[in-house]
Amino acid sequence: MLSKPFDSFARFLELLRAAPAEDDEARAAAAARNEQLTKPPGALGRLEELAVWMAGWQGRAIPTMERPQVAVFAGNHGVAALGVSAFPSEVTAQMVKNFESGGAAVNQLAAIAGARLDVVPLSLEDPTSDFTKGPAMSVEGCLEALATGWSTVDTEADTLVVGEMGIGNTTAAAAIAASLEGGDWVGRGTGVDDAGLARKRAAVEAGLTANADAVGDPLAT
């Protein structure tokens, strides 16, 4: 793995576009095999859909999960200072310590699945900027974060589960979703009251206005 896999959004997009696509033949073979198994059709519910999906991406009719990886990335959001969460930003670091000590639900789920678990704090002492006033990150900062994620992935993993932790994260997620898809994505997150929900919605609306030139563009967003 290169120490610096990309140094621009253009190169990042080039790598994404060069990535292999789903194998339609393997997916079709997996779907056909599923219909021949001794069980009522659809008896395994969503598990059947996931198995066929995995077959397509692994390029084989019978998918395997022998080397799964769970990666949890943690970051702090500047917008949290506006009271959009029921908890202060300090909780992010506390949760990371809990992950690292094996005390969180994700630790137990990873252990049951026999998965490698990587917990990656992203400069918790240096939150992103308040996106209601402009960009949350510089292009350079975004590229650095993307490169960290890229380099965290085990190239031998056959299944990857990605998660994140960070106070203010659902506010950032709602803003990203609204930028790319439109609509109102704001919810109560950690359980904010009505006043907190109003602050959260106002923050997202202000963020969309302050970053109007990025709306609809995934990397700019």
N, C-alpha and C positions, 0 to 999 in steps of 0.2 A: 504494500500500500504506500502510495506517495505521501510524503509528509505534508504536502500542500496540494490536494487533489484538484483545486481550481482557484483562480484568483480574480474571477469576474463572474457576473451573472451570465454573460454570454457563454463562457466555458461550462458553467454549471448546466445550462440548458442543453448545450451540445452533448454532454455526458448523459443527461436524462433521455434525450432523443435517440441515443445510440443503445439504450438499454433493450434487452430482449423483450419481446411481446409474449403474451399468453399463447400456449401451444393448443390450438383448436383441436387437433387430432387426439391429443392426450385427454383433453376435457371430454370430447365425445366418447372416447373409449371408457372413461371413468363413469360417465352417465349411463352407458350401455351396460357396464358391469354392475352398476348399482341396481338396475332393473332386474338383474338375474339372481340377486342375493335372496336367501330364504328369509323373507320378512314381508309384511304387508307394505304396499307402496307408500312411501312417505312416513313410515313408522318411526324413523329416527329424526324426523323434523329437520331443523336447521343444520344438524350435523351432516346430513346427506349433501346439502348445498355446499357446505364448507369443504367437504372431502372432494367434491367435483372441482370446486374452485382451486383447491391446493394442487390437484392433479394437473390442471391446466398450467399453473405457474411453475410446478416442478418438472413438467414435461414427461410425466409418466402416468399410466392409467391407475396405478396403485400408489398413492402418495405415502410418504413416510414422515415421521416426526421423531428423528433420532437425536438431533442436535438443536433443540429450540433455544432461543435467546429472548429474554425480556430486557428492554432498555428503558429506564425511567430518567427523564431529563428534568432538572429543576432550575427555575429561574425566578427572579423577582421583577415585578412590574411597577413602574413608576406611578401608574394610574391608581394603584392601591392607596396612595396617600389621600385620595378623594373620598375615602370611606365607602368604597363599592363592595367591600367584603365584611363578613362578620368577624374576621380575625386580622391581626396585624401582620405585616410582612415578616416579622421575626419567626413566625410559625413555619415558614418554608424551610429554614435551616433546621428547625426542630424535627420536622417530618423527615428530612434527609437523614438525620442521625438515627431516626427510628427505622428507616429502610436499611441503613448500613448495619444496624445492630440486629436485624432480623425480626423486628417487632410489628411489621405492618401486614395487612392482608395480602399485598402483592408478594411478600416473601413466602407466605404459606402456599399461595396459588402456584408460584414458580416452582417451589419444592415438590408439590404434588405432580406437576408436569415434568419434573426432571430437567427444568430449564435453568440455564445460566442467567443470573440476574446482574445487570450493570446499572449502578446508580451514578448519574453524572450531574453534579452541580455546575451551573453555568454562571460564574461570577456573582454569587449571591450578595456579596458586599457592594456590588455595583449594579443597581436596578436599571432597567431600561428607562428611557425618558417618558414623561407623561404625554401620552399620545393625543390628549385633548389640545395640546399646544403645538403640535407638529410631529414629525417622525419619531417613533419610539426608539429606532436604531439607525445608525449610519449604515451605509452600504458595506463598509469594511466590517463593522460589528456583526451584521447579518451574515456575511460570508464566513466569518470566523465561527459563528454558531453552527452554520450549515456544515462546515468542515469538521467540526467536533462530532456532530451527529454521524456524518459519513464515516469517520474513522472509528467510531464506537462499534459499528456493526461487525459482527464476527463473519468473515467471508465464508466460513465453513457451515454457518447456521443454515438449517433447512426450513426453519419457521422463525419469523421475527414478530414480536409483540412490542409495540412502542407505547409508552405512557409519559405523562408529564405531571409535575407538581409545582405549584407556585401561587401564593396568595394574589388574587386579582386575575387569575388565569381565565376564568369564565367571562370576565369583562373583555379581555383581549380577544378571546375566541369569538365572542358575539360580534365584536367590531370587525374581525376578519371575515366572518361568515356574511355579515351585512354588506361589506365592501364587495365581496365576490358574487353573492347571490341575491342581494337586496332583502328587504323585509326586516322584521323585528325578531332578533334571536336572544334577547335579554331575558334571563330567568333569575331565580332567587339564589342560584349557586350554593354557597355554604349555608343558606337559610337566612338571608337578610330580611329585615322587616320592610314595610311599605316605603318608608323614607329611604332606606338603603337601596331598594329597587328603583326608586325614582332617581337617585343619584347615579346609579349604574346606567340607567337608560339615557340620562342626560350626558354622561361621559361618552357613551358610544356615539350619540348624535354629534357631540362636539368633535369627537375624533374623526368622524367621517367628513365633517366640514373642514377641519384643519388640514386634512390630508386628501382633499378632493381630487388632486391630480393622480392619486394612487388607486382610486376606486376602480375595481374591475380588473386590475392587473395583479396576478398572484404574487410575483416577486416584489413589485413595488409595495403591495399591501403588506 
